[in-house]
């Protein structure tokens, strides 16, 4: 767990945080689209 916290801290402190946020947004959009497709 300690190395995970350090990894997160390193990413949050650098520019890579921007790419991580973009990646999360993309995943969220894909999941929402897949859920809406299943409902309809």
mmCIF entry with sequence, helices, sheets and N, C-alpha, C, O atoms, coordinates in Angstrom:
data_MODEL
# 
_entry.id   MODEL 
# 
_entity.id                         1 
_entity.type                       polymer 
_entity.pdbx_number_of_molecules   1 
# 
_entity_poly.entity_id                      1 
_entity_poly.type                           'polypeptide(L)' 
_entity_poly.nstd_linkage                   no 
_entity_poly.nstd_monomer                   no 
_entity_poly.pdbx_seq_one_letter_code       
;(UNK)(UNK)(UNK)(UNK)(UNK)(UNK)(UNK)(UNK)(UNK)(UNK)(UNK)(UNK)(UNK)(UNK)(UNK)(UNK)
(UNK)(UNK)(UNK)(UNK)(UNK)(UNK)(UNK)(UNK)(UNK)(UNK)(UNK)(UNK)(UNK)(UNK)(UNK)(UNK)
(UNK)(UNK)(UNK)(UNK)(UNK)(UNK)(UNK)(UNK)
;
_entity_poly.pdbx_seq_one_letter_code_can   XXXXXXXXXXXXXXXXXXXXXXXXXXXXXXXXXXXXXXXX 
_entity_poly.pdbx_strand_id                 A 
# 
loop_
_entity_poly_seq.entity_id 
_entity_poly_seq.num 
_entity_poly_seq.mon_id 
_entity_poly_seq.hetero 
1 1  UNK n 
1 2  UNK n 
1 3  UNK n 
1 4  UNK n 
1 5  UNK n 
1 6  UNK n 
1 7  UNK n 
1 8  UNK n 
1 9  UNK n 
1 10 UNK n 
1 11 UNK n 
1 12 UNK n 
1 13 UNK n 
1 14 UNK n 
1 15 UNK n 
1 16 UNK n 
1 17 UNK n 
1 18 UNK n 
1 19 UNK n 
1 20 UNK n 
1 21 UNK n 
1 22 UNK n 
1 23 UNK n 
1 24 UNK n 
1 25 UNK n 
1 26 UNK n 
1 27 UNK n 
1 28 UNK n 
1 29 UNK n 
1 30 UNK n 
1 31 UNK n 
1 32 UNK n 
1 33 UNK n 
1 34 UNK n 
1 35 UNK n 
1 36 UNK n 
1 37 UNK n 
1 38 UNK n 
1 39 UNK n 
1 40 UNK n 
# 
_struct_asym.id          A 
_struct_asym.entity_id   1 
# 
loop_
_struct_conf.conf_type_id 
_struct_conf.id 
_struct_conf.pdbx_PDB_helix_id 
_struct_conf.beg_label_comp_id 
_struct_conf.beg_label_asym_id 
_struct_conf.beg_label_seq_id 
_struct_conf.pdbx_beg_PDB_ins_code 
_struct_conf.end_label_comp_id 
_struct_conf.end_label_asym_id 
_struct_conf.end_label_seq_id 
_struct_conf.pdbx_end_PDB_ins_code 
_struct_conf.beg_auth_comp_id 
_struct_conf.beg_auth_asym_id 
_struct_conf.beg_auth_seq_id 
_struct_conf.end_auth_comp_id 
_struct_conf.end_auth_asym_id 
_struct_conf.end_auth_seq_id 
_struct_conf.pdbx_PDB_helix_class 
_struct_conf.details 
_struct_conf.pdbx_PDB_helix_length 
HELX_P HELX_P1 AA1 UNK A 2  ? UNK A 13 ? UNK A 2  UNK A 13 1 ? 12 
HELX_P HELX_P2 AA2 UNK A 16 ? UNK A 39 ? UNK A 16 UNK A 39 1 ? 24 
# 
_struct_conf_type.id          HELX_P 
_struct_conf_type.criteria    ? 
_struct_conf_type.reference   ? 
# 
loop_
_atom_site.group_PDB 
_atom_site.id 
_atom_site.type_symbol 
_atom_site.label_atom_id 
_atom_site.label_alt_id 
_atom_site.label_comp_id 
_atom_site.label_asym_id 
_atom_site.label_entity_id 
_atom_site.label_seq_id 
_atom_site.pdbx_PDB_ins_code 
_atom_site.Cartn_x 
_atom_site.Cartn_y 
_atom_site.Cartn_z 
_atom_site.occupancy 
_atom_site.B_iso_or_equiv 
_atom_site.pdbx_formal_charge 
_atom_site.auth_seq_id 
_atom_site.auth_comp_id 
_atom_site.auth_asym_id 
_atom_site.auth_atom_id 
_atom_site.pdbx_PDB_model_num 
ATOM 1   N N  . UNK A 1 1  ? 0.834   -1.197 0.000   1.00 0.00 ? 1  UNK A N  1 
ATOM 2   C CA . UNK A 1 1  ? 0.000   0.000  0.000   1.00 0.00 ? 1  UNK A CA 1 
ATOM 3   C C  . UNK A 1 1  ? 0.875   1.255  0.000   1.00 0.00 ? 1  UNK A C  1 
ATOM 4   O O  . UNK A 1 1  ? 0.505   2.272  -0.587  1.00 0.00 ? 1  UNK A O  1 
ATOM 5   N N  . UNK A 1 2  ? 2.023   1.183  0.653   1.00 0.00 ? 2  UNK A N  1 
ATOM 6   C CA . UNK A 1 2  ? 2.890   2.358  0.736   1.00 0.00 ? 2  UNK A CA 1 
ATOM 7   C C  . UNK A 1 2  ? 3.380   2.767  -0.645  1.00 0.00 ? 2  UNK A C  1 
ATOM 8   O O  . UNK A 1 2  ? 3.400   3.954  -0.970  1.00 0.00 ? 2  UNK A O  1 
ATOM 9   N N  . UNK A 1 3  ? 3.777   1.791  -1.461  1.00 0.00 ? 3  UNK A N  1 
ATOM 10  C CA . UNK A 1 3  ? 4.292   2.146  -2.786  1.00 0.00 ? 3  UNK A CA 1 
ATOM 11  C C  . UNK A 1 3  ? 3.166   2.680  -3.666  1.00 0.00 ? 3  UNK A C  1 
ATOM 12  O O  . UNK A 1 3  ? 3.416   3.468  -4.578  1.00 0.00 ? 3  UNK A O  1 
ATOM 13  N N  . UNK A 1 4  ? 1.925   2.258  -3.401  1.00 0.00 ? 4  UNK A N  1 
ATOM 14  C CA . UNK A 1 4  ? 0.794   2.771  -4.181  1.00 0.00 ? 4  UNK A CA 1 
ATOM 15  C C  . UNK A 1 4  ? 0.556   4.237  -3.853  1.00 0.00 ? 4  UNK A C  1 
ATOM 16  O O  . UNK A 1 4  ? 0.306   5.043  -4.750  1.00 0.00 ? 4  UNK A O  1 
ATOM 17  N N  . UNK A 1 5  ? 0.633   4.589  -2.563  1.00 0.00 ? 5  UNK A N  1 
ATOM 18  C CA . UNK A 1 5  ? 0.424   5.984  -2.164  1.00 0.00 ? 5  UNK A CA 1 
ATOM 19  C C  . UNK A 1 5  ? 1.513   6.863  -2.767  1.00 0.00 ? 5  UNK A C  1 
ATOM 20  O O  . UNK A 1 5  ? 1.231   7.971  -3.222  1.00 0.00 ? 5  UNK A O  1 
ATOM 21  N N  . UNK A 1 6  ? 2.750   6.380  -2.775  1.00 0.00 ? 6  UNK A N  1 
ATOM 22  C CA . UNK A 1 6  ? 3.850   7.146  -3.346  1.00 0.00 ? 6  UNK A CA 1 
ATOM 23  C C  . UNK A 1 6  ? 3.663   7.320  -4.845  1.00 0.00 ? 6  UNK A C  1 
ATOM 24  O O  . UNK A 1 6  ? 3.976   8.374  -5.398  1.00 0.00 ? 6  UNK A O  1 
ATOM 25  N N  . UNK A 1 7  ? 3.144   6.268  -5.509  1.00 0.00 ? 7  UNK A N  1 
ATOM 26  C CA . UNK A 1 7  ? 2.896   6.336  -6.951  1.00 0.00 ? 7  UNK A CA 1 
ATOM 27  C C  . UNK A 1 7  ? 1.826   7.380  -7.255  1.00 0.00 ? 7  UNK A C  1 
ATOM 28  O O  . UNK A 1 7  ? 1.960   8.170  -8.189  1.00 0.00 ? 7  UNK A O  1 
ATOM 29  N N  . UNK A 1 8  ? 0.778   7.371  -6.462  1.00 0.00 ? 8  UNK A N  1 
ATOM 30  C CA . UNK A 1 8  ? -0.305  8.345  -6.654  1.00 0.00 ? 8  UNK A CA 1 
ATOM 31  C C  . UNK A 1 8  ? 0.208   9.757  -6.389  1.00 0.00 ? 8  UNK A C  1 
ATOM 32  O O  . UNK A 1 8  ? -0.115  10.683 -7.133  1.00 0.00 ? 8  UNK A O  1 
ATOM 33  N N  . UNK A 1 9  ? 1.002   9.928  -5.338  1.00 0.00 ? 9  UNK A N  1 
ATOM 34  C CA . UNK A 1 9  ? 1.536   11.242 -4.995  1.00 0.00 ? 9  UNK A CA 1 
ATOM 35  C C  . UNK A 1 9  ? 2.447   11.759 -6.096  1.00 0.00 ? 9  UNK A C  1 
ATOM 36  O O  . UNK A 1 9  ? 2.432   12.948 -6.414  1.00 0.00 ? 9  UNK A O  1 
ATOM 37  N N  . UNK A 1 10 ? 3.247   10.857 -6.685  1.00 0.00 ? 10 UNK A N  1 
ATOM 38  C CA . UNK A 1 10 ? 4.154   11.265 -7.753  1.00 0.00 ? 10 UNK A CA 1 
ATOM 39  C C  . UNK A 1 10 ? 3.380   11.708 -8.979  1.00 0.00 ? 10 UNK A C  1 
ATOM 40  O O  . UNK A 1 10 ? 3.742   12.693 -9.624  1.00 0.00 ? 10 UNK A O  1 
ATOM 41  N N  . UNK A 1 11 ? 2.306   10.980 -9.309  1.00 0.00 ? 11 UNK A N  1 
ATOM 42  C CA . UNK A 1 11 ? 1.503   11.338 -10.481 1.00 0.00 ? 11 UNK A CA 1 
ATOM 43  C C  . UNK A 1 11 ? 0.745   12.634 -10.250 1.00 0.00 ? 11 UNK A C  1 
ATOM 44  O O  . UNK A 1 11 ? 0.663   13.489 -11.132 1.00 0.00 ? 11 UNK A O  1 
ATOM 45  N N  . UNK A 1 12 ? 0.189   12.767 -9.039  1.00 0.00 ? 12 UNK A N  1 
ATOM 46  C CA . UNK A 1 12 ? -0.584  13.971 -8.739  1.00 0.00 ? 12 UNK A CA 1 
ATOM 47  C C  . UNK A 1 12 ? 0.311   15.208 -8.731  1.00 0.00 ? 12 UNK A C  1 
ATOM 48  O O  . UNK A 1 12 ? -0.140  16.307 -9.051  1.00 0.00 ? 12 UNK A O  1 
ATOM 49  N N  . UNK A 1 13 ? 1.574   15.026 -8.367  1.00 0.00 ? 13 UNK A N  1 
ATOM 50  C CA . UNK A 1 13 ? 2.491   16.154 -8.285  1.00 0.00 ? 13 UNK A CA 1 
ATOM 51  C C  . UNK A 1 13 ? 3.072   16.537 -9.629  1.00 0.00 ? 13 UNK A C  1 
ATOM 52  O O  . UNK A 1 13 ? 3.671   17.604 -9.761  1.00 0.00 ? 13 UNK A O  1 
ATOM 53  N N  . UNK A 1 14 ? 2.905   15.670 -10.650 1.00 0.00 ? 14 UNK A N  1 
ATOM 54  C CA . UNK A 1 14 ? 3.491   15.948 -11.962 1.00 0.00 ? 14 UNK A CA 1 
ATOM 55  C C  . UNK A 1 14 ? 2.448   16.219 -13.021 1.00 0.00 ? 14 UNK A C  1 
ATOM 56  O O  . UNK A 1 14 ? 1.252   16.255 -12.734 1.00 0.00 ? 14 UNK A O  1 
ATOM 57  N N  . UNK A 1 15 ? 2.906   16.410 -14.255 1.00 0.00 ? 15 UNK A N  1 
ATOM 58  C CA . UNK A 1 15 ? 1.989   16.691 -15.354 1.00 0.00 ? 15 UNK A CA 1 
ATOM 59  C C  . UNK A 1 15 ? 1.195   15.443 -15.744 1.00 0.00 ? 15 UNK A C  1 
ATOM 60  O O  . UNK A 1 15 ? 0.154   15.546 -16.394 1.00 0.00 ? 15 UNK A O  1 
ATOM 61  N N  . UNK A 1 16 ? 1.685   14.263 -15.348 1.00 0.00 ? 16 UNK A N  1 
ATOM 62  C CA . UNK A 1 16 ? 1.003   13.021 -15.698 1.00 0.00 ? 16 UNK A CA 1 
ATOM 63  C C  . UNK A 1 16 ? -0.409  12.984 -15.122 1.00 0.00 ? 16 UNK A C  1 
ATOM 64  O O  . UNK A 1 16 ? -1.256  12.227 -15.597 1.00 0.00 ? 16 UNK A O  1 
ATOM 65  N N  . UNK A 1 17 ? -0.667  13.808 -14.092 1.00 0.00 ? 17 UNK A N  1 
ATOM 66  C CA . UNK A 1 17 ? -2.004  13.841 -13.495 1.00 0.00 ? 17 UNK A CA 1 
ATOM 67  C C  . UNK A 1 17 ? -3.028  14.253 -14.539 1.00 0.00 ? 17 UNK A C  1 
ATOM 68  O O  . UNK A 1 17 ? -4.168  13.790 -14.511 1.00 0.00 ? 17 UNK A O  1 
ATOM 69  N N  . UNK A 1 18 ? -2.625  15.129 -15.468 1.00 0.00 ? 18 UNK A N  1 
ATOM 70  C CA . UNK A 1 18 ? -3.543  15.582 -16.521 1.00 0.00 ? 18 UNK A CA 1 
ATOM 71  C C  . UNK A 1 18 ? -3.960  14.400 -17.385 1.00 0.00 ? 18 UNK A C  1 
ATOM 72  O O  . UNK A 1 18 ? -5.140  14.237 -17.694 1.00 0.00 ? 18 UNK A O  1 
ATOM 73  N N  . UNK A 1 19 ? -2.995  13.578 -17.775 1.00 0.00 ? 19 UNK A N  1 
ATOM 74  C CA . UNK A 1 19 ? -3.299  12.418 -18.618 1.00 0.00 ? 19 UNK A CA 1 
ATOM 75  C C  . UNK A 1 19 ? -4.113  11.396 -17.848 1.00 0.00 ? 19 UNK A C  1 
ATOM 76  O O  . UNK A 1 19 ? -4.953  10.708 -18.429 1.00 0.00 ? 19 UNK A O  1 
ATOM 77  N N  . UNK A 1 20 ? -3.873  11.286 -16.537 1.00 0.00 ? 20 UNK A N  1 
ATOM 78  C CA . UNK A 1 20 ? -4.635  10.326 -15.727 1.00 0.00 ? 20 UNK A CA 1 
ATOM 79  C C  . UNK A 1 20 ? -6.096  10.760 -15.648 1.00 0.00 ? 20 UNK A C  1 
ATOM 80  O O  . UNK A 1 20 ? -7.003  9.932  -15.737 1.00 0.00 ? 20 UNK A O  1 
ATOM 81  N N  . UNK A 1 21 ? -6.316  12.067 -15.480 1.00 0.00 ? 21 UNK A N  1 
ATOM 82  C CA . UNK A 1 21 ? -7.687  12.590 -15.419 1.00 0.00 ? 21 UNK A CA 1 
ATOM 83  C C  . UNK A 1 21 ? -8.388  12.356 -16.750 1.00 0.00 ? 21 UNK A C  1 
ATOM 84  O O  . UNK A 1 21 ? -9.551  11.954 -16.778 1.00 0.00 ? 21 UNK A O  1 
ATOM 85  N N  . UNK A 1 22 ? -7.681  12.608 -17.861 1.00 0.00 ? 22 UNK A N  1 
ATOM 86  C CA . UNK A 1 22 ? -8.266  12.388 -19.188 1.00 0.00 ? 22 UNK A CA 1 
ATOM 87  C C  . UNK A 1 22 ? -8.616  10.919 -19.366 1.00 0.00 ? 22 UNK A C  1 
ATOM 88  O O  . UNK A 1 22 ? -9.674  10.590 -19.902 1.00 0.00 ? 22 UNK A O  1 
ATOM 89  N N  . UNK A 1 23 ? -7.735  10.040 -18.919 1.00 0.00 ? 23 UNK A N  1 
ATOM 90  C CA . UNK A 1 23 ? -7.989  8.594  -19.060 1.00 0.00 ? 23 UNK A CA 1 
ATOM 91  C C  . UNK A 1 23 ? -9.228  8.201  -18.266 1.00 0.00 ? 23 UNK A C  1 
ATOM 92  O O  . UNK A 1 23 ? -10.048 7.414  -18.738 1.00 0.00 ? 23 UNK A O  1 
ATOM 93  N N  . UNK A 1 24 ? -9.366  8.753  -17.052 1.00 0.00 ? 24 UNK A N  1 
ATOM 94  C CA . UNK A 1 24 ? -10.532 8.436  -16.217 1.00 0.00 ? 24 UNK A CA 1 
ATOM 95  C C  . UNK A 1 24 ? -11.808 8.929  -16.891 1.00 0.00 ? 24 UNK A C  1 
ATOM 96  O O  . UNK A 1 24 ? -12.824 8.235  -16.896 1.00 0.00 ? 24 UNK A O  1 
ATOM 97  N N  . UNK A 1 25 ? -11.748 10.135 -17.462 1.00 0.00 ? 25 UNK A N  1 
ATOM 98  C CA . UNK A 1 25 ? -12.928 10.690 -18.134 1.00 0.00 ? 25 UNK A CA 1 
ATOM 99  C C  . UNK A 1 25 ? -13.334 9.808  -19.302 1.00 0.00 ? 25 UNK A C  1 
ATOM 100 O O  . UNK A 1 25 ? -14.519 9.541  -19.503 1.00 0.00 ? 25 UNK A O  1 
ATOM 101 N N  . UNK A 1 26 ? -12.349 9.354  -20.075 1.00 0.00 ? 26 UNK A N  1 
ATOM 102 C CA . UNK A 1 26 ? -12.641 8.493  -21.226 1.00 0.00 ? 26 UNK A CA 1 
ATOM 103 C C  . UNK A 1 26 ? -13.308 7.200  -20.760 1.00 0.00 ? 26 UNK A C  1 
ATOM 104 O O  . UNK A 1 26 ? -14.289 6.753  -21.354 1.00 0.00 ? 26 UNK A O  1 
ATOM 105 N N  . UNK A 1 27 ? -12.776 6.606  -19.702 1.00 0.00 ? 27 UNK A N  1 
ATOM 106 C CA . UNK A 1 27 ? -13.342 5.355  -19.182 1.00 0.00 ? 27 UNK A CA 1 
ATOM 107 C C  . UNK A 1 27 ? -14.779 5.577  -18.719 1.00 0.00 ? 27 UNK A C  1 
ATOM 108 O O  . UNK A 1 27 ? -15.656 4.758  -18.994 1.00 0.00 ? 27 UNK A O  1 
ATOM 109 N N  . UNK A 1 28 ? -15.019 6.684  -18.017 1.00 0.00 ? 28 UNK A N  1 
ATOM 110 C CA . UNK A 1 28 ? -16.366 6.991  -17.523 1.00 0.00 ? 28 UNK A CA 1 
ATOM 111 C C  . UNK A 1 28 ? -17.337 7.139  -18.691 1.00 0.00 ? 28 UNK A C  1 
ATOM 112 O O  . UNK A 1 28 ? -18.451 6.618  -18.640 1.00 0.00 ? 28 UNK A O  1 
ATOM 113 N N  . UNK A 1 29 ? -16.919 7.848  -19.746 1.00 0.00 ? 29 UNK A N  1 
ATOM 114 C CA . UNK A 1 29 ? -17.783 8.047  -20.913 1.00 0.00 ? 29 UNK A CA 1 
ATOM 115 C C  . UNK A 1 29 ? -18.102 6.709  -21.573 1.00 0.00 ? 29 UNK A C  1 
ATOM 116 O O  . UNK A 1 29 ? -19.245 6.455  -21.952 1.00 0.00 ? 29 UNK A O  1 
ATOM 117 N N  . UNK A 1 30 ? -17.088 5.856  -21.708 1.00 0.00 ? 30 UNK A N  1 
ATOM 118 C CA . UNK A 1 30 ? -17.305 4.548  -22.339 1.00 0.00 ? 30 UNK A CA 1 
ATOM 119 C C  . UNK A 1 30 ? -18.273 3.707  -21.510 1.00 0.00 ? 30 UNK A C  1 
ATOM 120 O O  . UNK A 1 30 ? -19.155 3.046  -22.058 1.00 0.00 ? 30 UNK A O  1 
ATOM 121 N N  . UNK A 1 31 ? -18.105 3.734  -20.193 1.00 0.00 ? 31 UNK A N  1 
ATOM 122 C CA . UNK A 1 31 ? -18.986 2.950  -19.315 1.00 0.00 ? 31 UNK A CA 1 
ATOM 123 C C  . UNK A 1 31 ? -20.418 3.464  -19.411 1.00 0.00 ? 31 UNK A C  1 
ATOM 124 O O  . UNK A 1 31 ? -21.357 2.673  -19.500 1.00 0.00 ? 31 UNK A O  1 
ATOM 125 N N  . UNK A 1 32 ? -20.589 4.776  -19.393 1.00 0.00 ? 32 UNK A N  1 
ATOM 126 C CA . UNK A 1 32 ? -21.935 5.365  -19.470 1.00 0.00 ? 32 UNK A CA 1 
ATOM 127 C C  . UNK A 1 32 ? -22.586 4.993  -20.801 1.00 0.00 ? 32 UNK A C  1 
ATOM 128 O O  . UNK A 1 32 ? -23.764 4.638  -20.840 1.00 0.00 ? 32 UNK A O  1 
ATOM 129 N N  . UNK A 1 33 ? -21.818 5.076  -21.892 1.00 0.00 ? 33 UNK A N  1 
ATOM 130 C CA . UNK A 1 33 ? -22.369 4.729  -23.203 1.00 0.00 ? 33 UNK A CA 1 
ATOM 131 C C  . UNK A 1 33 ? -22.787 3.262  -23.240 1.00 0.00 ? 33 UNK A C  1 
ATOM 132 O O  . UNK A 1 33 ? -23.839 2.930  -23.785 1.00 0.00 ? 33 UNK A O  1 
ATOM 133 N N  . UNK A 1 34 ? -21.978 2.391  -22.670 1.00 0.00 ? 34 UNK A N  1 
ATOM 134 C CA . UNK A 1 34 ? -22.295 0.954  -22.681 1.00 0.00 ? 34 UNK A CA 1 
ATOM 135 C C  . UNK A 1 34 ? -23.540 0.690  -21.843 1.00 0.00 ? 34 UNK A C  1 
ATOM 136 O O  . UNK A 1 34 ? -24.366 -0.145 -22.210 1.00 0.00 ? 34 UNK A O  1 
ATOM 137 N N  . UNK A 1 35 ? -23.684 1.399  -20.710 1.00 0.00 ? 35 UNK A N  1 
ATOM 138 C CA . UNK A 1 35 ? -24.852 1.204  -19.860 1.00 0.00 ? 35 UNK A CA 1 
ATOM 139 C C  . UNK A 1 35 ? -26.114 1.707  -20.554 1.00 0.00 ? 35 UNK A C  1 
ATOM 140 O O  . UNK A 1 35 ? -27.160 1.063  -20.476 1.00 0.00 ? 35 UNK A O  1 
ATOM 141 N N  . UNK A 1 36 ? -26.027 2.847  -21.229 1.00 0.00 ? 36 UNK A N  1 
ATOM 142 C CA . UNK A 1 36 ? -27.193 3.392  -21.909 1.00 0.00 ? 36 UNK A CA 1 
ATOM 143 C C  . UNK A 1 36 ? -27.593 2.486  -23.069 1.00 0.00 ? 36 UNK A C  1 
ATOM 144 O O  . UNK A 1 36 ? -28.781 2.349  -23.362 1.00 0.00 ? 36 UNK A O  1 
ATOM 145 N N  . UNK A 1 37 ? -26.620 1.870  -23.728 1.00 0.00 ? 37 UNK A N  1 
ATOM 146 C CA . UNK A 1 37 ? -26.921 0.961  -24.838 1.00 0.00 ? 37 UNK A CA 1 
ATOM 147 C C  . UNK A 1 37 ? -27.645 -0.273 -24.324 1.00 0.00 ? 37 UNK A C  1 
ATOM 148 O O  . UNK A 1 37 ? -28.565 -0.774 -24.972 1.00 0.00 ? 37 UNK A O  1 
ATOM 149 N N  . UNK A 1 38 ? -27.230 -0.766 -23.155 1.00 0.00 ? 38 UNK A N  1 
ATOM 150 C CA . UNK A 1 38 ? -27.866 -1.963 -22.596 1.00 0.00 ? 38 UNK A CA 1 
ATOM 151 C C  . UNK A 1 38 ? -29.310 -1.641 -22.182 1.00 0.00 ? 38 UNK A C  1 
ATOM 152 O O  . UNK A 1 38 ? -30.207 -2.460 -22.383 1.00 0.00 ? 38 UNK A O  1 
ATOM 153 N N  . UNK A 1 39 ? -29.533 -0.470 -21.612 1.00 0.00 ? 39 UNK A N  1 
ATOM 154 C CA . UNK A 1 39 ? -30.883 -0.087 -21.174 1.00 0.00 ? 39 UNK A CA 1 
ATOM 155 C C  . UNK A 1 39 ? -31.804 0.067  -22.391 1.00 0.00 ? 39 UNK A C  1 
ATOM 156 O O  . UNK A 1 39 ? -32.943 -0.399 -22.366 1.00 0.00 ? 39 UNK A O  1 
ATOM 157 N N  . UNK A 1 40 ? -31.323 0.706  -23.436 1.00 0.00 ? 40 UNK A N  1 
ATOM 158 C CA . UNK A 1 40 ? -32.150 0.950  -24.623 1.00 0.00 ? 40 UNK A CA 1 
ATOM 159 C C  . UNK A 1 40 ? -32.041 -0.231 -25.606 1.00 0.00 ? 40 UNK A C  1 
ATOM 160 O O  . UNK A 1 40 ? -32.665 -0.211 -26.666 1.00 0.00 ? 40 UNK A O  1 
# 
